[in-house]
Amino acid sequence: MSDSENKHHQVRKRRMLSAEKKYQILEETKAHPDKKGEILRREGLYLSDLLRYEEAAKEGAIKELRNSVPGRKKVKEVPIEEYEKIKAELERKEKALADLTVEHMILKKK
């Protein structure tokens, strides 16, 4: 077999793309529909891959919207370690603010 025949018979190696990359490709093809073929060639994808991404994005959006409930958002629970860290940081900042306020009042009187 010659080199050109060998290249023709090579099996395309599949790339593993992250969900973020797939979504980026999907958005890029929506933003530039006239360049869809160019984008797919650049990424080594087929139109069927893009159609699968579109369907997955649609299903994910519908699922998320189905799970969303109107009204107030649920309060996010924070691990106790993170809460204690944030609480200590707030106390430090409040003390620093109080100290600066005192300094400001002293300088203002001069």
C-alpha positions, 0 to 999 in steps of 0.5 A: 500500500502506498502512503496515500492509500495508507492515510486513506485507510487510517481509522479516525481516533476519537477525542474525549472532549469535556462537557465545557468544550462540547458546549463551547463548540455548540455555541460557536457553531450557533454564533457562526452558522456559515462556518459550521463545516470549518469548525467541525473540521477544525475540531475533528467532529462530524455533524452527527456529533454536533447534533448529539451535543445539541440534543444533550444541551436541550435535554439538560436545559429542560431537566434543569428548568423542570427542577427549578421552582419559582419563588425564593431560592433555597438557602445554601448550606455551608460546611461548619469549617468554612462558616467558622473561617468566614466568621473569623474573617468578618470579626477581623474586618469589623475590628479593623474597621473599628480601629480605623474609625477611631483613628479617623475621629482622632485625626478629624479632631486635630 
